[in-house]
Amino acid sequence: MKYIFGNWKMYLDFDESCILANRLAAESFDTQKINLGLFPNFLAVSELVKIFCDTPIAVGAQTCAWASKGAYTGAVSALLLKEAGCQYVLVGHSERRYIFGESSADGRKKLEAALDAGLVPVLCIGETEQDRKEEKREYRLKKQLLKALDGLDLSGRRLLIAYEPVWAIGSGRPCSPADADDIHGWIKLELKQYSDTEIPVLYGGSVEADNAAEYAARETIDGVLVGGASAKFETFVPLIRAVENM
Ligand code: PGA
């Protein structure tokens, strides 16, 4: 079973989100082989939950607040997302970290809030181009995992990791499947110190219809987190079919 998660970022407006969701809901997918999830903008979450209610497609949010309730202008809590029907939430996506200045400490609090609300967090980690040049990839990932997971109570709770090298996101320059395979193996070994049960690790960063199956075919890669290519029916459905047919 491989995960295919689509992060629609802020690419689609409300109507476009609903149109794409309705087209996806009309397709049939091989649920023995793939686990599909979509991450629309906050305003489209409730509508997508309705559209996908009789389908195997799950809905997630792109971030959440770490607070549960109160005077937090502009914030949307994990509890509100759960109530709206979300199953998953992205935490620590690099666009949140580097564009909006979210710290690892914020990410840790968000993980706790998500788990407490009954959501499955998808913790995004990844090194920058600079890290790569300085051969600090493992150092960066180790640090991100430690800050997010040290002492976190994961017993009986699900968590997913998305390895998304920052330089590969939206660049058309993906991490090669062989390289991703190696680093996923390394991440899985690191994760053993935080959990007794296996935590799935997805690859993200310029995944397209013509390379998705190369990632998903690797044993260490439990699926893909897709940005740009998930926001269009014409690119997303062929990507899903490529993974189903591999
Ligand atoms: P991309 O984005 O597929 O457009 O590179 C991936 C992501 O940011 O999750």
Boltz pocket constraint, residues with backbone or C-beta under 6 A from the ligand:
constraints:
  - pocket:
      binder: B
      contacts: [[A, 7], [A, 164], [A, 168], [A, 169], [A, 170], [A, 171], [A, 204], [A, 205], [A, 206], [A, 207], [A, 225], [A, 226], [A, 227], [A, 228], [A, 229]]
      max_distance: 6.0
